[in-house]
Amino acid sequence: MKACARIATLLVALGLALPALAMNLNEAMGALSGAKASGQLGEMPSGYLGVVSPGGQAEEIARLINQARRAEYQRLARENGIQLGDVEAIAGQKALDKTPSGQYIQLNGKWVRK
């Protein structure tokens, strides 16, 4: 029974610590350029970030920024009376065009260095 109590205490402590470890959108935005420069993240034609090389906080950065992008794309689509997919495609093309040489973009479903 003592081992179970210790495990339960550890799980509760870990559960309380996890929110403190979670990244917020501002932190994700601050980490984005480094993650792209290191080859962990890249731009996709869909207008969203993709994980090129998992590790570190790449997935969390992509998740938070993609969530914010989707909300913005939805707002733009609604305000302009156009389809979400059209906004995503336009944003994706702009992101691919603006990506600096040496960073990753997705073309035909494959990651390539620009």
Helices and strands as residue ranges (DSSP letters): H 2-21, H 25-37, E 41-43, E 49-51, H 58-80, H 84-98, E 104-107, E 110-113
